[in-house]
C-alpha cells in the first residue's frame, strides 16, 4: 500500500496536463482581449468613414 501511495506522489503527469491547460487559458484570454480591442478600433474607424462619406454627398451649407 505504501508503494502505491509513493508512486502516486511521484506521478507528475496530471500536473503537466494542468499546466498546459493554464497556458491554453491564458492564450485564449489574450486572444479575446486583442480581438475585442481590434474590433472596437475598426468599428470607430468605419463609423468615422461612414460619417465622412455621408457628409460628402450632401450639398455644402451656404452662409446666407
PDBQT receptor file of N, H, CA, C and O in Angstrom, charges set to zero:
ATOM      1  N   UNK A   1       0.826  -1.197   0.000  1.00  0.00    +0.000 N 
ATOM      2  CA  UNK A   1       0.000   0.000   0.000  1.00  0.00    +0.000 C 
ATOM      3  C   UNK A   1       0.864   1.252   0.000  1.00  0.00    +0.000 C 
ATOM      4  O   UNK A   1       0.535   2.223  -0.681  1.00  0.00    +0.000 OA
ATOM      5  N   UNK A   2       1.944   1.250   0.737  1.00  0.00    +0.000 N 
ATOM      6  H   UNK A   2       2.211   0.462   1.290  1.00  0.00    +0.000 HD
ATOM      7  CA  UNK A   2       2.816   2.431   0.769  1.00  0.00    +0.000 C 
ATOM      8  C   UNK A   2       3.508   2.641  -0.574  1.00  0.00    +0.000 C 
ATOM      9  O   UNK A   2       3.792   3.777  -0.953  1.00  0.00    +0.000 OA
ATOM     10  N   UNK A   3       3.784   1.538  -1.308  1.00  0.00    +0.000 N 
ATOM     11  H   UNK A   3       3.553   0.615  -1.001  1.00  0.00    +0.000 HD
ATOM     12  CA  UNK A   3       4.405   1.685  -2.631  1.00  0.00    +0.000 C 
ATOM     13  C   UNK A   3       3.443   2.381  -3.600  1.00  0.00    +0.000 C 
ATOM     14  O   UNK A   3       3.856   3.216  -4.405  1.00  0.00    +0.000 OA
ATOM     15  N   UNK A   4       2.184   2.035  -3.514  1.00  0.00    +0.000 N 
ATOM     16  H   UNK A   4       1.848   1.357  -2.860  1.00  0.00    +0.000 HD
ATOM     17  CA  UNK A   4       1.188   2.660  -4.380  1.00  0.00    +0.000 C 
ATOM     18  C   UNK A   4       1.072   4.148  -4.058  1.00  0.00    +0.000 C 
ATOM     19  O   UNK A   4       1.003   4.979  -4.964  1.00  0.00    +0.000 OA
ATOM     20  N   UNK A   5       1.051   4.479  -2.781  1.00  0.00    +0.000 N 
ATOM     21  H   UNK A   5       1.107   3.803  -2.045  1.00  0.00    +0.000 HD
ATOM     22  CA  UNK A   5       0.950   5.873  -2.360  1.00  0.00    +0.000 C 
ATOM     23  C   UNK A   5       2.193   6.665  -2.788  1.00  0.00    +0.000 C 
ATOM     24  O   UNK A   5       2.080   7.800  -3.249  1.00  0.00    +0.000 OA
ATOM     25  N   UNK A   6       3.364   6.066  -2.635  1.00  0.00    +0.000 N 
ATOM     26  H   UNK A   6       3.456   5.144  -2.261  1.00  0.00    +0.000 HD
ATOM     27  CA  UNK A   6       4.617   6.735  -3.031  1.00  0.00    +0.000 C 
ATOM     28  C   UNK A   6       4.652   6.948  -4.542  1.00  0.00    +0.000 C 
ATOM     29  O   UNK A   6       5.094   7.999  -5.008  1.00  0.00    +0.000 OA
ATOM     30  N   UNK A   7       4.194   5.969  -5.304  1.00  0.00    +0.000 N 
ATOM     31  H   UNK A   7       3.835   5.116  -4.926  1.00  0.00    +0.000 HD
ATOM     32  CA  UNK A   7       4.159   6.111  -6.758  1.00  0.00    +0.000 C 
ATOM     33  C   UNK A   7       3.163   7.199  -7.169  1.00  0.00    +0.000 C 
ATOM     34  O   UNK A   7       3.403   7.932  -8.128  1.00  0.00    +0.000 OA
ATOM     35  N   UNK A   8       2.055   7.301  -6.448  1.00  0.00    +0.000 N 
ATOM     36  H   UNK A   8       1.860   6.705  -5.668  1.00  0.00    +0.000 HD
ATOM     37  CA  UNK A   8       1.065   8.342  -6.729  1.00  0.00    +0.000 C 
ATOM     38  C   UNK A   8       1.640   9.732  -6.464  1.00  0.00    +0.000 C 
ATOM     39  O   UNK A   8       1.369  10.663  -7.222  1.00  0.00    +0.000 OA
ATOM     40  N   UNK A   9       2.412   9.883  -5.422  1.00  0.00    +0.000 N 
ATOM     41  H   UNK A   9       2.632   9.127  -4.806  1.00  0.00    +0.000 HD
ATOM     42  CA  UNK A   9       3.020  11.168  -5.081  1.00  0.00    +0.000 C 
ATOM     43  C   UNK A   9       4.044  11.580  -6.139  1.00  0.00    +0.000 C 
ATOM     44  O   UNK A   9       4.149  12.763  -6.463  1.00  0.00    +0.000 OA
ATOM     45  N   UNK A  10       4.800  10.621  -6.683  1.00  0.00    +0.000 N 
ATOM     46  H   UNK A  10       4.714   9.660  -6.420  1.00  0.00    +0.000 HD
ATOM     47  CA  UNK A  10       5.833  10.922  -7.676  1.00  0.00    +0.000 C 
ATOM     48  C   UNK A  10       5.269  11.181  -9.070  1.00  0.00    +0.000 C 
ATOM     49  O   UNK A  10       5.944  11.779  -9.908  1.00  0.00    +0.000 OA
ATOM     50  N   UNK A  11       4.052  10.743  -9.325  1.00  0.00    +0.000 N 
ATOM     51  H   UNK A  11       3.503  10.257  -8.644  1.00  0.00    +0.000 HD
ATOM     52  CA  UNK A  11       3.450  10.899 -10.656  1.00  0.00    +0.000 C 
ATOM     53  C   UNK A  11       3.149  12.366 -10.914  1.00  0.00    +0.000 C 
ATOM     54  O   UNK A  11       2.387  12.984 -10.171  1.00  0.00    +0.000 OA
ATOM     55  N   UNK A  12       3.746  12.934 -11.974  1.00  0.00    +0.000 N 
ATOM     56  H   UNK A  12       4.365  12.433 -12.578  1.00  0.00    +0.000 HD
ATOM     57  CA  UNK A  12       3.551  14.345 -12.297  1.00  0.00    +0.000 C 
ATOM     58  C   UNK A  12       2.803  14.548 -13.613  1.00  0.00    +0.000 C 
ATOM     59  O   UNK A  12       2.745  15.673 -14.109  1.00  0.00    +0.000 OA
ATOM     60  N   UNK A  13       2.242  13.514 -14.179  1.00  0.00    +0.000 N 
ATOM     61  H   UNK A  13       2.289  12.600 -13.775  1.00  0.00    +0.000 HD
ATOM     62  CA  UNK A  13       1.560  13.657 -15.466  1.00  0.00    +0.000 C 
ATOM     63  C   UNK A  13       0.319  14.528 -15.344  1.00  0.00    +0.000 C 
ATOM     64  O   UNK A  13       0.006  15.269 -16.276  1.00  0.00    +0.000 OA
ATOM     65  N   UNK A  14      -0.383  14.466 -14.247  1.00  0.00    +0.000 N 
ATOM     66  H   UNK A  14      -0.128  13.864 -13.490  1.00  0.00    +0.000 HD
ATOM     67  CA  UNK A  14      -1.559  15.314 -14.042  1.00  0.00    +0.000 C 
ATOM     68  C   UNK A  14      -1.174  16.776 -13.917  1.00  0.00    +0.000 C 
ATOM     69  O   UNK A  14      -1.879  17.653 -14.415  1.00  0.00    +0.000 OA
ATOM     70  N   UNK A  15      -0.059  17.040 -13.255  1.00  0.00    +0.000 N 
ATOM     71  H   UNK A  15       0.514  16.328 -12.850  1.00  0.00    +0.000 HD
ATOM     72  CA  UNK A  15       0.412  18.414 -13.102  1.00  0.00    +0.000 C 
ATOM     73  C   UNK A  15       0.772  19.009 -14.463  1.00  0.00    +0.000 C 
ATOM     74  O   UNK A  15       0.510  20.185 -14.711  1.00  0.00    +0.000 OA
ATOM     75  N   UNK A  16       1.360  18.220 -15.331  1.00  0.00    +0.000 N 
ATOM     76  H   UNK A  16       1.573  17.264 -15.130  1.00  0.00    +0.000 HD
ATOM     77  CA  UNK A  16       1.716  18.701 -16.663  1.00  0.00    +0.000 C 
ATOM     78  C   UNK A  16       0.452  19.047 -17.445  1.00  0.00    +0.000 C 
ATOM     79  O   UNK A  16       0.407  20.072 -18.126  1.00  0.00    +0.000 OA
ATOM     80  N   UNK A  17      -0.546  18.226 -17.356  1.00  0.00    +0.000 N 
ATOM     81  H   UNK A  17      -0.509  17.394 -16.803  1.00  0.00    +0.000 HD
ATOM     82  CA  UNK A  17      -1.804  18.497 -18.057  1.00  0.00    +0.000 C 
ATOM     83  C   UNK A  17      -2.444  19.781 -17.541  1.00  0.00    +0.000 C 
ATOM     84  O   UNK A  17      -2.988  20.562 -18.323  1.00  0.00    +0.000 OA
ATOM     85  N   UNK A  18      -2.383  20.002 -16.246  1.00  0.00    +0.000 N 
ATOM     86  H   UNK A  18      -1.942  19.368 -15.611  1.00  0.00    +0.000 HD
ATOM     87  CA  UNK A  18      -2.944  21.222 -15.667  1.00  0.00    +0.000 C 
ATOM     88  C   UNK A  18      -2.158  22.437 -16.149  1.00  0.00    +0.000 C 
ATOM     89  O   UNK A  18      -2.750  23.471 -16.458  1.00  0.00    +0.000 OA
ATOM     90  N   UNK A  19      -0.851  22.325 -16.216  1.00  0.00    +0.000 N 
ATOM     91  H   UNK A  19      -0.371  21.485 -15.965  1.00  0.00    +0.000 HD
ATOM     92  CA  UNK A  19      -0.023  23.435 -16.696  1.00  0.00    +0.000 C 
ATOM     93  C   UNK A  19      -0.367  23.770 -18.141  1.00  0.00    +0.000 C 
ATOM     94  O   UNK A  19      -0.502  24.944 -18.484  1.00  0.00    +0.000 OA
ATOM     95  N   UNK A  20      -0.510  22.763 -18.990  1.00  0.00    +0.000 N 
ATOM     96  H   UNK A  20      -0.400  21.809 -18.712  1.00  0.00    +0.000 HD
ATOM     97  CA  UNK A  20      -0.887  23.004 -20.384  1.00  0.00    +0.000 C 
ATOM     98  C   UNK A  20      -2.272  23.656 -20.460  1.00  0.00    +0.000 C 
ATOM     99  O   UNK A  20      -2.505  24.530 -21.295  1.00  0.00    +0.000 OA
ATOM    100  N   UNK A  21      -3.165  23.239 -19.609  1.00  0.00    +0.000 N 
ATOM    101  H   UNK A  21      -2.976  22.529 -18.930  1.00  0.00    +0.000 HD
ATOM    102  CA  UNK A  21      -4.498  23.836 -19.569  1.00  0.00    +0.000 C 
ATOM    103  C   UNK A  21      -4.453  25.299 -19.169  1.00  0.00    +0.000 C 
ATOM    104  O   UNK A  21      -5.165  26.121 -19.745  1.00  0.00    +0.000 OA
ATOM    105  N   UNK A  22      -3.628  25.631 -18.194  1.00  0.00    +0.000 N 
ATOM    106  H   UNK A  22      -3.049  24.963 -17.727  1.00  0.00    +0.000 HD
ATOM    107  CA  UNK A  22      -3.492  27.022 -17.771  1.00  0.00    +0.000 C 
ATOM    108  C   UNK A  22      -2.865  27.881 -18.871  1.00  0.00    +0.000 C 
ATOM    109  O   UNK A  22      -3.282  29.018 -19.090  1.00  0.00    +0.000 OA
ATOM    110  N   UNK A  23      -1.875  27.340 -19.552  1.00  0.00    +0.000 N 
ATOM    111  H   UNK A  23      -1.536  26.416 -19.375  1.00  0.00    +0.000 HD
ATOM    112  CA  UNK A  23      -1.255  28.074 -20.660  1.00  0.00    +0.000 C 
ATOM    113  C   UNK A  23      -2.290  28.324 -21.756  1.00  0.00    +0.000 C 
ATOM    114  O   UNK A  23      -2.371  29.433 -22.284  1.00  0.00    +0.000 OA
ATOM    115  N   UNK A  24      -3.070  27.322 -22.099  1.00  0.00    +0.000 N 
ATOM    116  H   UNK A  24      -3.005  26.421 -21.671  1.00  0.00    +0.000 HD
ATOM    117  CA  UNK A  24      -4.106  27.482 -23.128  1.00  0.00    +0.000 C 
ATOM    118  C   UNK A  24      -5.140  28.525 -22.702  1.00  0.00    +0.000 C 
ATOM    119  O   UNK A  24      -5.600  29.315 -23.526  1.00  0.00    +0.000 OA
ATOM    120  N   UNK A  25      -5.502  28.531 -21.431  1.00  0.00    +0.000 N 
ATOM    121  H   UNK A  25      -5.128  27.889 -20.761  1.00  0.00    +0.000 HD
ATOM    122  CA  UNK A  25      -6.472  29.511 -20.943  1.00  0.00    +0.000 C 
ATOM    123  C   UNK A  25      -5.914  30.927 -21.030  1.00  0.00    +0.000 C 
ATOM    124  O   UNK A  25      -6.628  31.849 -21.423  1.00  0.00    +0.000 OA
ATOM    125  N   UNK A  26      -4.651  31.109 -20.669  1.00  0.00    +0.000 N 
ATOM    126  H   UNK A  26      -4.070  30.360 -20.349  1.00  0.00    +0.000 HD
ATOM    127  CA  UNK A  26      -4.042  32.441 -20.746  1.00  0.00    +0.000 C 
ATOM    128  C   UNK A  26      -3.935  32.927 -22.188  1.00  0.00    +0.000 C 
ATOM    129  O   UNK A  26      -4.168  34.102 -22.470  1.00  0.00    +0.000 OA
ATOM    130  N   UNK A  27      -3.585  32.029 -23.093  1.00  0.00    +0.000 N 
ATOM    131  H   UNK A  27      -3.396  31.074 -22.864  1.00  0.00    +0.000 HD
ATOM    132  CA  UNK A  27      -3.521  32.396 -24.511  1.00  0.00    +0.000 C 
ATOM    133  C   UNK A  27      -4.913  32.777 -25.014  1.00  0.00    +0.000 C 
ATOM    134  O   UNK A  27      -5.051  33.735 -25.776  1.00  0.00    +0.000 OA
ATOM    135  N   UNK A  28      -5.925  32.054 -24.608  1.00  0.00    +0.000 N 
ATOM    136  H   UNK A  28      -5.812  31.276 -23.989  1.00  0.00    +0.000 HD
ATOM    137  CA  UNK A  28      -7.299  32.356 -25.017  1.00  0.00    +0.000 C 
ATOM    138  C   UNK A  28      -7.727  33.732 -24.525  1.00  0.00    +0.000 C 
ATOM    139  O   UNK A  28      -8.338  34.496 -25.271  1.00  0.00    +0.000 OA
ATOM    140  N   UNK A  29      -7.411  34.048 -23.284  1.00  0.00    +0.000 N 
ATOM    141  H   UNK A  29      -6.914  33.426 -22.678  1.00  0.00    +0.000 HD
ATOM    142  CA  UNK A  29      -7.770  35.356 -22.732  1.00  0.00    +0.000 C 
ATOM    143  C   UNK A  29      -7.062  36.466 -23.509  1.00  0.00    +0.000 C 
ATOM    144  O   UNK A  29      -7.667  37.494 -23.813  1.00  0.00    +0.000 OA
ATOM    145  N   UNK A  30      -5.780  36.262 -23.832  1.00  0.00    +0.000 N 
ATOM    146  H   UNK A  30      -5.288  35.427 -23.585  1.00  0.00    +0.000 HD
ATOM    147  CA  UNK A  30      -5.023  37.262 -24.586  1.00  0.00    +0.000 C 
ATOM    148  C   UNK A  30      -5.621  37.457 -25.979  1.00  0.00    +0.000 C 
ATOM    149  O   UNK A  30      -5.740  38.589 -26.448  1.00  0.00    +0.000 OA
ATOM    150  N   UNK A  31      -5.996  36.369 -26.639  1.00  0.00    +0.000 N 
ATOM    151  H   UNK A  31      -5.899  35.449 -26.258  1.00  0.00    +0.000 HD
ATOM    152  CA  UNK A  31      -6.596  36.472 -27.974  1.00  0.00    +0.000 C 
ATOM    153  C   UNK A  31      -7.945  37.179 -27.940  1.00  0.00    +0.000 C 
ATOM    154  O   UNK A  31      -8.234  38.000 -28.810  1.00  0.00    +0.000 OA
ATOM    155  N   UNK A  32      -8.757  36.875 -26.965  1.00  0.00    +0.000 N 
ATOM    156  H   UNK A  32      -8.522  36.208 -26.258  1.00  0.00    +0.000 HD
ATOM    157  CA  UNK A  32     -10.071  37.511 -26.847  1.00  0.00    +0.000 C 
ATOM    158  C   UNK A  32      -9.919  38.999 -26.574  1.00  0.00    +0.000 C 
ATOM    159  O   UNK A  32     -10.639  39.816 -27.148  1.00  0.00    +0.000 OA
ATOM    160  N   UNK A  33      -8.977  39.354 -25.695  1.00  0.00    +0.000 N 
ATOM    161  H   UNK A  33      -8.392  38.690 -25.229  1.00  0.00    +0.000 HD
ATOM    162  CA  UNK A  33      -8.739  40.763 -25.389  1.00  0.00    +0.000 C 
ATOM    163  C   UNK A  33      -8.249  41.513 -26.629  1.00  0.00    +0.000 C 
ATOM    164  O   UNK A  33      -8.717  42.614 -26.920  1.00  0.00    +0.000 OA
ATOM    165  N   UNK A  34      -7.318  40.920 -27.346  1.00  0.00    +0.000 N 
ATOM    166  H   UNK A  34      -6.937  40.026 -27.110  1.00  0.00    +0.000 HD
ATOM    167  CA  UNK A  34      -6.805  41.556 -28.558  1.00  0.00    +0.000 C 
ATOM    168  C   UNK A  34      -7.864  41.705 -29.627  1.00  0.00    +0.000 C 
ATOM    169  O   UNK A  34      -7.942  42.743 -30.284  1.00  0.00    +0.000 OA
ATOM    170  N   UNK A  35      -8.678  40.683 -29.809  1.00  0.00    +0.000 N 
ATOM    171  H   UNK A  35      -8.614  39.840 -29.275  1.00  0.00    +0.000 HD
ATOM    172  CA  UNK A  35      -9.735  40.743 -30.817  1.00  0.00    +0.000 C 
ATOM    173  C   UNK A  35     -10.781  41.785 -30.457  1.00  0.00    +0.000 C 
ATOM    174  O   UNK A  35     -11.292  42.470 -31.343  1.00  0.00    +0.000 OA
ATOM    175  N   UNK A  36     -11.106  41.918 -29.197  1.00  0.00    +0.000 N 
ATOM    176  H   UNK A  36     -10.690  41.361 -28.477  1.00  0.00    +0.000 HD
ATOM    177  CA  UNK A  36     -12.074  42.920 -28.756  1.00  0.00    +0.000 C 
ATOM    178  C   UNK A  36     -11.538  44.322 -28.986  1.00  0.00    +0.000 C 
ATOM    179  O   UNK A  36     -12.259  45.194 -29.471  1.00  0.00    +0.000 OA
ATOM    180  N   UNK A  37     -10.277  44.542 -28.642  1.00  0.00    +0.000 N 
ATOM    181  H   UNK A  37      -9.691  43.833 -28.249  1.00  0.00    +0.000 HD
ATOM    182  CA  UNK A  37      -9.663  45.852 -28.848  1.00  0.00    +0.000 C 
ATOM    183  C   UNK A  37      -9.602  46.198 -30.329  1.00  0.00    +0.000 C 
ATOM    184  O   UNK A  37      -9.928  47.318 -30.723  1.00  0.00    +0.000 OA
ATOM    185  N   UNK A  38      -9.190  45.251 -31.139  1.00  0.00    +0.000 N 
ATOM    186  H   UNK A  38      -8.924  44.341 -30.819  1.00  0.00    +0.000 HD
ATOM    187  CA  UNK A  38      -9.123  45.472 -32.579  1.00  0.00    +0.000 C 
ATOM    188  C   UNK A  38     -10.511  45.729 -33.155  1.00  0.00    +0.000 C 
ATOM    189  O   UNK A  38     -10.675  46.601 -34.008  1.00  0.00    +0.000 OA
ATOM    190  N   UNK A  39     -11.494  44.989 -32.705  1.00  0.00    +0.000 N 
ATOM    191  H   UNK A  39     -11.361  44.280 -32.012  1.00  0.00    +0.000 HD
ATOM    192  CA  UNK A  39     -12.872  45.164 -33.179  1.00  0.00    +0.000 C 
ATOM    193  C   UNK A  39     -13.412  46.544 -32.849  1.00  0.00    +0.000 C 
ATOM    194  O   UNK A  39     -14.059  47.179 -33.682  1.00  0.00    +0.000 OA
ATOM    195  N   UNK A  40     -13.148  47.012 -31.629  1.00  0.00    +0.000 N 
ATOM    196  H   UNK A  40     -12.622  46.497 -30.952  1.00  0.00    +0.000 HD
ATOM    197  CA  UNK A  40     -13.616  48.347 -31.243  1.00  0.00    +0.000 C 
ATOM    198  C   UNK A  40     -12.926  49.432 -32.072  1.00  0.00    +0.000 C 
ATOM    199  O   UNK A  40     -13.558  50.407 -32.477  1.00  0.00    +0.000 OA
ATOM    200  N   UNK A  41     -11.649  49.259 -32.316  1.00  0.00    +0.000 N 
ATOM    201  H   UNK A  41     -11.136  48.467 -31.986  1.00  0.00    +0.000 HD
ATOM    202  CA  UNK A  41     -10.898  50.223 -33.127  1.00  0.00    +0.000 C 
ATOM    203  C   UNK A  41     -11.431  50.262 -34.560  1.00  0.00    +0.000 C 
ATOM    204  O   UNK A  41     -11.643  51.337 -35.121  1.00  0.00    +0.000 OA
ATOM    205  N   UNK A  42     -11.643  49.096 -35.143  1.00  0.00    +0.000 N 
ATOM    206  H   UNK A  42     -11.470  48.222 -34.688  1.00  0.00    +0.000 HD
ATOM    207  CA  UNK A  42     -12.183  49.036 -36.502  1.00  0.00    +0.000 C 
ATOM    208  C   UNK A  42     -13.583  49.636 -36.574  1.00  0.00    +0.000 C 
ATOM    209  O   UNK A  42     -13.926  50.313 -37.543  1.00  0.00    +0.000 OA
ATOM    210  N   UNK A  43     -14.378  49.387 -35.555  1.00  0.00    +0.000 N 
ATOM    211  H   UNK A  43     -14.099  48.837 -34.768  1.00  0.00    +0.000 HD
ATOM    212  CA  UNK A  43     -15.733  49.929 -35.536  1.00  0.00    +0.000 C 
ATOM    213  C   UNK A  43     -15.707  51.453 -35.543  1.00  0.00    +0.000 C 
ATOM    214  O   UNK A  43     -16.481  52.076 -36.270  1.00  0.00    +0.000 OA
ATOM    215  N   UNK A  44     -14.837  52.059 -34.753  1.00  0.00    +0.000 N 
ATOM    216  H   UNK A  44     -14.209  51.552 -34.163  1.00  0.00    +0.000 HD
ATOM    217  CA  UNK A  44     -14.773  53.523 -34.725  1.00  0.00    +0.000 C 
ATOM    218  C   UNK A  44     -14.231  54.071 -36.044  1.00  0.00    +0.000 C 
ATOM    219  O   UNK A  44     -14.680  55.123 -36.498  1.00  0.00    +0.000 OA
ATOM    220  N   UNK A  45     -13.285  53.383 -36.660  1.00  0.00    +0.000 N 
ATOM    221  H   UNK A  45     -12.920  52.528 -36.291  1.00  0.00    +0.000 HD
ATOM    222  CA  UNK A  45     -12.750  53.831 -37.948  1.00  0.00    +0.000 C 
ATOM    223  C   UNK A  45     -13.826  53.788 -39.038  1.00  0.00    +0.000 C 
ATOM    224  O   UNK A  45     -13.963  54.735 -39.813  1.00  0.00    +0.000 OA
ATOM    225  N   UNK A  46     -14.573  52.715 -39.096  1.00  0.00    +0.000 N 
ATOM    226  H   UNK A  46     -14.462  51.946 -38.467  1.00  0.00    +0.000 HD
ATOM    227  CA  UNK A  46     -15.615  52.599 -40.114  1.00  0.00    +0.000 C 
ATOM    228  C   UNK A  46     -16.760  53.577 -39.849  1.00  0.00    +0.000 C 
ATOM    229  O   UNK A  46     -17.359  54.088 -40.796  1.00  0.00    +0.000 OA
ATOM    230  N   UNK A  47     -17.070  53.841 -38.599  1.00  0.00    +0.000 N 
ATOM    231  H   UNK A  47     -16.583  53.426 -37.830  1.00  0.00    +0.000 HD
ATOM    232  CA  UNK A  47     -18.106  54.832 -38.289  1.00  0.00    +0.000 C 
ATOM    233  C   UNK A  47     -17.668  56.217 -38.744  1.00  0.00    +0.000 C 
ATOM    234  O   UNK A  47     -18.458  56.969 -39.317  1.00  0.00    +0.000 OA
ATOM    235  N   UNK A  48     -16.412  56.551 -38.489  1.00  0.00    +0.000 N 
ATOM    236  H   UNK A  48     -15.770  55.940 -38.024  1.00  0.00    +0.000 HD
ATOM    237  CA  UNK A  48     -15.873  57.841 -38.932  1.00  0.00    +0.000 C 
ATOM    238  C   UNK A  48     -15.895  57.941 -40.452  1.00  0.00    +0.000 C 
ATOM    239  O   UNK A  48     -16.271  58.975 -41.003  1.00  0.00    +0.000 OA
ATOM    240  N   UNK A  49     -15.501  56.885 -41.120  1.00  0.00    +0.000 N 
ATOM    241  H   UNK A  49     -15.195  56.044 -40.672  1.00  0.00    +0.000 HD
ATOM    242  CA  UNK A  49     -15.505  56.871 -42.583  1.00  0.00    +0.000 C 
ATOM    243  C   UNK A  49     -16.921  57.005 -43.131  1.00  0.00    +0.000 C 
ATOM    244  O   UNK A  49     -17.141  57.723 -44.107  1.00  0.00    +0.000 OA
ATOM    245  N   UNK A  50     -17.877  56.325 -42.516  1.00  0.00    +0.000 N 
ATOM    246  H   UNK A  50     -17.698  55.742 -41.724  1.00  0.00    +0.000 HD
ATOM    247  CA  UNK A  50     -19.271  56.405 -42.958  1.00  0.00    +0.000 C 
ATOM    248  C   UNK A  50     -19.809  57.817 -42.787  1.00  0.00    +0.000 C 
ATOM    249  O   UNK A  50     -20.543  58.308 -43.645  1.00  0.00    +0.000 OA
ATOM    250  N   UNK A  51     -19.456  58.471 -41.698  1.00  0.00    +0.000 N 
ATOM    251  H   UNK A  51     -18.860  58.072 -41.001  1.00  0.00    +0.000 HD
ATOM    252  CA  UNK A  51     -19.901  59.850 -41.474  1.00  0.00    +0.000 C 
ATOM    253  C   UNK A  51     -19.310  60.784 -42.522  1.00  0.00    +0.000 C 
ATOM    254  O   UNK A  51     -20.005  61.650 -43.053  1.00  0.00    +0.000 OA
ATOM    255  N   UNK A  52     -18.027  60.605 -42.819  1.00  0.00    +0.000 N 
ATOM    256  H   UNK A  52     -17.462  59.901 -42.389  1.00  0.00    +0.000 HD
ATOM    257  CA  UNK A  52     -17.385  61.455 -43.835  1.00  0.00    +0.000 C 
ATOM    258  C   UNK A  52     -18.009  61.236 -45.213  1.00  0.00    +0.000 C 
ATOM    259  O   UNK A  52     -18.234  62.195 -45.952  1.00  0.00    +0.000 OA
ATOM    260  N   UNK A  53     -18.286  59.997 -45.556  1.00  0.00    +0.000 N 
ATOM    261  H   UNK A  53     -18.103  59.218 -44.956  1.00  0.00    +0.000 HD
ATOM    262  CA  UNK A  53     -18.909  59.715 -46.847  1.00  0.00    +0.000 C 
ATOM    263  C   UNK A  53     -20.329  60.262 -46.913  1.00  0.00    +0.000 C 
ATOM    264  O   UNK A  53     -20.763  60.758 -47.953  1.00  0.00    +0.000 OA
ATOM    265  N   UNK A  54     -21.047  60.170 -45.806  1.00  0.00    +0.000 N 
ATOM    266  H   UNK A  54     -20.696  59.766 -44.962  1.00  0.00    +0.000 HD
ATOM    267  CA  UNK A  54     -22.407  60.694 -45.758  1.00  0.00    +0.000 C 
ATOM    268  C   UNK A  54     -22.413  62.209 -45.935  1.00  0.00    +0.000 C 
ATOM    269  O   UNK A  54     -23.244  62.752 -46.663  1.00  0.00    +0.000 OA
ATOM    270  N   UNK A  55     -21.484  62.886 -45.267  1.00  0.00    +0.000 N 
ATOM    271  H   UNK A  55     -20.809  62.444 -44.676  1.00  0.00    +0.000 HD
ATOM    272  CA  UNK A  55     -21.395  64.341 -45.376  1.00  0.00    +0.000 C 
ATOM    273  C   UNK A  55     -20.881  64.779 -46.752  1.00  0.00    +0.000 C 
ATOM    274  O   UNK A  55     -21.203  65.878 -47.203  1.00  0.00    +0.000 OA
ATOM    275  N   UNK A  56     -20.102  63.950 -47.414  1.00  0.00    +0.000 N 
ATOM    276  H   UNK A  56     -19.840  63.057 -47.047  1.00  0.00    +0.000 HD
ATOM    277  CA  UNK A  56     -19.592  64.302 -48.737  1.00  0.00    +0.000 C 
ATOM    278  C   UNK A  56     -20.701  64.320 -49.779  1.00  0.00    +0.000 C 
ATOM    279  O   UNK A  56     -20.581  65.030 -50.778  1.00  0.00    +0.000 OA
ATOM    280  N   UNK A  57     -21.750  63.580 -49.586  1.00  0.00    +0.000 N 
ATOM    281  H   UNK A  57     -21.847  63.004 -48.775  1.00  0.00    +0.000 HD
ATOM    282  CA  UNK A  57     -22.854  63.527 -50.531  1.00  0.00    +0.000 C 
ATOM    283  C   UNK A  57     -23.859  64.643 -50.356  1.00  0.00    +0.000 C 
ATOM    284  O   UNK A  57     -24.724  64.824 -51.213  1.00  0.00    +0.000 OA
ATOM    285  N   UNK A  58     -23.774  65.394 -49.279  1.00  0.00    +0.000 N 
ATOM    286  H   UNK A  58     -23.071  65.247 -48.583  1.00  0.00    +0.000 HD
ATOM    287  CA  UNK A  58     -24.729  66.476 -49.003  1.00  0.00    +0.000 C 
ATOM    288  C   UNK A  58     -24.186  67.780 -49.590  1.00  0.00    +0.000 C 
ATOM    289  O   UNK A  58     -22.973  67.983 -49.641  1.00  0.00    +0.000 OA
ATOM    290  N   UNK A  59     -25.063  68.639 -50.019  1.00  0.00    +0.000 N 
ATOM    291  H   UNK A  59     -26.048  68.475 -49.977  1.00  0.00    +0.000 HD
ATOM    292  CA  UNK A  59     -24.587  69.934 -50.512  1.00  0.00    +0.000 C 
ATOM    293  C   UNK A  59     -23.999  70.753 -49.361  1.00  0.00    +0.000 C 
ATOM    294  O   UNK A  59     -24.432  70.643 -48.214  1.00  0.00    +0.000 OA
ATOM    295  N   UNK A  60     -23.018  71.564 -49.692  1.00  0.00    +0.000 N 
ATOM    296  H   UNK A  60     -22.666  71.653 -50.624  1.00  0.00    +0.000 HD
ATOM    297  CA  UNK A  60     -22.384  72.391 -48.667  1.00  0.00    +0.000 C 
ATOM    298  C   UNK A  60     -23.357  73.442 -48.183  1.00  0.00    +0.000 C 
ATOM    299  O   UNK A  60     -24.150  73.966 -48.965  1.00  0.00    +0.000 OA
ATOM    300  N   UNK A  61     -23.304  73.754 -46.897  1.00  0.00    +0.000 N 
ATOM    301  H   UNK A  61     -22.660  73.328 -46.262  1.00  0.00    +0.000 HD
ATOM    302  CA  UNK A  61     -24.177  74.772 -46.313  1.00  0.00    +0.000 C 
ATOM    303  C   UNK A  61     -23.705  76.141 -46.750  1.00  0.00    +0.000 C 
ATOM    304  O   UNK A  61     -22.508  76.430 -46.750  1.00  0.00    +0.000 OA
ATOM    305  N   UNK A  62     -24.654  76.979 -47.121  1.00  0.00    +0.000 N 
ATOM    306  H   UNK A  62     -25.626  76.744 -47.121  1.00  0.00    +0.000 HD
ATOM    307  CA  UNK A  62     -24.310  78.333 -47.526  1.00  0.00    +0.000 C 
ATOM    308  C   UNK A  62     -24.477  79.273 -46.347  1.00  0.00    +0.000 C 
ATOM    309  O   UNK A  62     -25.354  79.074 -45.506  1.00  0.00    +0.000 OA
ATOM    310  N   UNK A  63     -23.659  80.271 -46.286  1.00  0.00    +0.000 N 
ATOM    311  H   UNK A  63     -22.946  80.432 -46.969  1.00  0.00    +0.000 HD
ATOM    312  CA  UNK A  63     -23.699  81.197 -45.158  1.00  0.00    +0.000 C 
ATOM    313  C   UNK A  63     -24.541  82.422 -45.417  1.00  0.00    +0.000 C 
ATOM    314  O   UNK A  63     -24.165  83.508 -44.976  1.00  0.00    +0.000 OA
ATOM    315  N   UNK A  64     -25.681  82.309 -46.122  1.00  0.00    +0.000 N 
ATOM    316  H   UNK A  64     -25.987  81.427 -46.481  1.00  0.00    +0.000 HD
ATOM    317  CA  UNK A  64     -26.538  83.455 -46.442  1.00  0.00    +0.000 C 
ATOM    318  C   UNK A  64     -27.255  83.932 -45.255  1.00  0.00    +0.000 C 
ATOM    319  O   UNK A  64     -28.022  84.891 -45.340  1.00  0.00    +0.000 OA
TER     320      UNK A  64
